[in-house]
């Protein structure tokens, strides 16, 4: 009898991530992951107590992929990069995006820790450096609201045919400028 093939925890997570990317989070079962690996279910139970634990690891992997997209964007304008990376993720991983953002998902939480990490990035943007943390949090929430709607439309293929990546970036830039100008107006009484 041939020796059992062993799989690392990371290999199992990657197999489950691939399933989620191609078929959605609901496709992740112990058996489907084992089948993807070409193994029995034993290696999965050796590494994970249950399917929810594995799905939570897939969600973490999804955030890693999303963060990597943000790092790759790196235009020198962090606020802009966040929106572009999110749109790119919604286009490239549309099933995962819909599962995590549109569906009521117990694995997704609005975490202040992540928000403050983004706010720190926003502070590096010269257009935003003079705002307080609370003002940046408000700007971020408004932009997230718009960007999420645009990303949902992209993930569901609801955008007009002439709306390519360049046009989407123009739209994001325009809305960001409007939100920032409105915040400046509230803060200083002027747009500059």
C-alpha positions in Angstrom: 0.0 0.0 0.0 1.4 3.4 -1.0 2.1 5.8 1.9 -0.6 8.4 2.6 0.2 11.8 1.0 0.4 14.5 3.6 -0.9 18.0 3.1 0.1 21.1 5.0 -2.4 23.4 6.5 -1.5 26.0 3.9 -2.0 23.6 1.0 -5.5 22.8 2.4 -6.3 26.5 2.7 -5.2 27.1 -0.8 -7.3 24.3 -2.2 -10.3 25.6 -0.2 -9.6 29.2 -1.5 -9.5 27.9 -5.1 -12.9 26.3 -4.6 -14.3 29.5 -3.1 -12.9 31.6 -5.9 -14.3 29.2 -8.6 -17.6 28.2 -7.0 -18.2 30.4 -4.0 -17.8 29.9 -0.2 -20.8 27.5 0.0 -18.8 25.1 -2.1 -16.3 24.5 0.7 -17.0 21.2 2.4 -14.6 18.8 3.9 -15.3 16.3 1.1 -15.0 18.9 -1.7 -11.6 20.1 -0.4 -10.4 16.5 0.0 -11.5 15.8 -3.6 -9.7 19.0 -4.8 -6.5 17.7 -3.0 -7.0 14.1 -4.3 -7.0 12.8 -0.7 -9.3 11.4 2.0 -10.9 13.7 4.5 -8.3 12.8 7.2 -5.7 15.5 6.4 -8.4 18.2 6.7 -9.5 17.0 10.1 -5.9 16.7 11.2 -5.5 20.4 10.5 -8.9 21.8 11.2 -11.5 21.1 13.9 -14.5 21.8 11.6 -15.5 23.4 8.3 -16.1 26.8 9.9 -12.5 27.0 11.0 -11.3 26.2 7.5 -13.7 28.8 6.0 -12.4 31.4 8.4 -8.9 30.7 7.2 -10.1 31.1 3.6 -11.5 34.5 4.5 -8.1 35.4 6.0 -6.5 34.3 2.8 -8.9 36.4 0.9 -7.9 39.5 2.9 -4.2 38.6 2.2 -4.9 38.6 -1.5 -6.8 41.9 -1.2 -3.9 43.5 0.8 -1.5 42.2 -1.9 -3.6 43.9 -4.6 -3.4 47.1 -2.6 0.4 46.8 -2.2 0.7 46.2 -6.0 -1.4 49.3 -6.7 1.0 51.7 -4.8 0.5 54.9 -6.8 1.6 57.1 -4.0 -2.0 58.0 -3.3 -3.2 55.4 -0.7 -6.8 56.5 -0.6 -7.1 56.1 -4.4 -5.2 52.8 -4.3 -7.8 51.4 -1.8 -10.7 52.0 -4.2 -8.8 50.7 -7.3 -7.6 47.6 -5.5 -11.2 46.9 -4.3 -12.6 47.3 -7.8 -9.9 45.0 -9.1 -10.7 42.4 -6.4 -14.4 42.6 -7.2 -13.7 42.0 -10.9 -11.1 39.2 -10.5 -12.7 37.4 -7.6 -16.4 38.2 -8.2 -17.9 35.1 -6.6 -15.8 35.6 -3.4 -16.6 39.3 -3.4 -20.3 38.6 -3.6 -20.1 35.9 -0.9 -18.2 38.2 1.5 -19.8 41.5 0.8 -23.3 41.0 -0.5 -24.4 37.9 1.5 -24.9 38.1 5.2 -21.7 36.4 6.2 -20.8 35.5 9.7 -17.1 35.5 8.8 -17.1 39.2 7.9 -17.0 41.9 10.6 -16.6 45.6 10.5 -13.4 45.7 12.5 -12.1 49.0 13.9 -8.5 47.5 13.8 -8.6 47.3 10.0 -10.2 50.7 9.8 -7.4 52.3 11.8 -4.8 50.6 9.6 -6.5 52.1 6.5 -6.7 55.5 8.3 -2.9 55.4 8.9 -2.4 54.8 5.2 -4.7 57.7 4.4 -2.6 60.0 6.5 0.3 59.4 4.1 -1.8 60.9 1.3 -0.9 64.7 1.0 -4.5 65.5 0.2 -5.7 64.0 3.5 -2.8 64.7 5.9 -4.5 67.7 7.6 -7.7 65.8 8.6 -8.2 64.3 12.1 -8.7 60.6 12.6 -12.4 61.1 13.1 -12.6 63.2 9.9 -10.7 60.5 8.0 -12.9 57.8 9.4 -15.9 59.7 8.1 -14.3 60.3 4.7 -13.4 56.6 4.5 -16.9 55.4 5.4 -18.4 57.7 2.7 -16.0 56.5 0.1 -16.4 52.8 1.1 -20.2 53.2 0.7 -19.8 54.5 -2.8 -16.9 52.1 -3.7 -18.8 49.1 -2.4 -21.8 50.0 -4.6 -19.5 50.3 -7.6 -17.7 47.1 -6.8 -21.0 45.2 -6.4 -22.0 46.5 -9.8 -18.7 45.3 -11.2 -18.8 41.9 -9.5 -22.4 41.4 -10.9 -21.6 42.7 -14.4 -24.1 45.5 -14.0 -21.9 48.3 -15.4 -22.5 49.8 -18.8 -20.4 48.1 -21.6 -18.4 51.3 -22.1 -17.4 51.4 -18.5 -13.8 50.0 -18.6 -11.2 50.1 -15.8 -10.0 53.5 -16.9 -13.6 54.9 -16.7 -14.1 53.3 -13.3 -10.9 54.9 -12.0 -12.1 58.3 -13.3 -15.4 57.8 -11.5 -13.6 56.8 -8.2 -11.3 59.8 -8.5 -14.1 62.2 -9.1 -16.2 60.9 -6.1 -13.1 60.9 -3.9 -12.4 64.6 -4.9 -16.0 65.5 -4.1 -16.0 63.7 -0.7 -12.7 65.4 0.2 -13.8 68.8 -1.0 -17.0 68.5 1.1 -15.0 67.5 4.2 -12.7 70.5 3.6 -15.7 72.8 3.2 -17.1 71.5 6.5 -13.8 71.9 8.3 -12.5 75.2 6.9 -15.5 76.9 5.3 -13.7 76.7 1.9 -12.9 74.1 -0.7 -9.1 74.7 -0.6 
